[in-house]
């Protein structure tokens, strides 16, 4: 779907070292499509410091959003979607002040 919709080729998949991603069918699919794979130890985000840092920021923003607006945990799903939406649109110094979303669509937003 990503390749068809965005015209981009998936080169690498990063995932945990368990479940469906270890199946023979999925291994064959990745080999057939020249997709390299990187595995992490399951349930250990501390082995990937970038992932751990991003998870902490997401949780802090999410919990602050629920607290500030005084919403119940019933709305946690919407709050986390909004948090991720906002994070994907924040510029990043390391890539010429472009957001992840702008990098994905290959177009600078105003």
Secondary structure as UniProt FT lines:
FT   HELIX           2..6
FT   STRAND          12..16
FT   HELIX           19..22
FT   HELIX           24..32
FT   TURN            33..34
FT   STRAND          36..40
FT   TURN            42..43
FT   HELIX           45..47
FT   HELIX           49..69
FT   HELIX           73..75
FT   HELIX           76..87
FT   TURN            88..89
FT   STRAND          91..92
FT   HELIX           93..95
FT   TURN            96..97
FT   STRAND          98..99
FT   HELIX           100..105
//
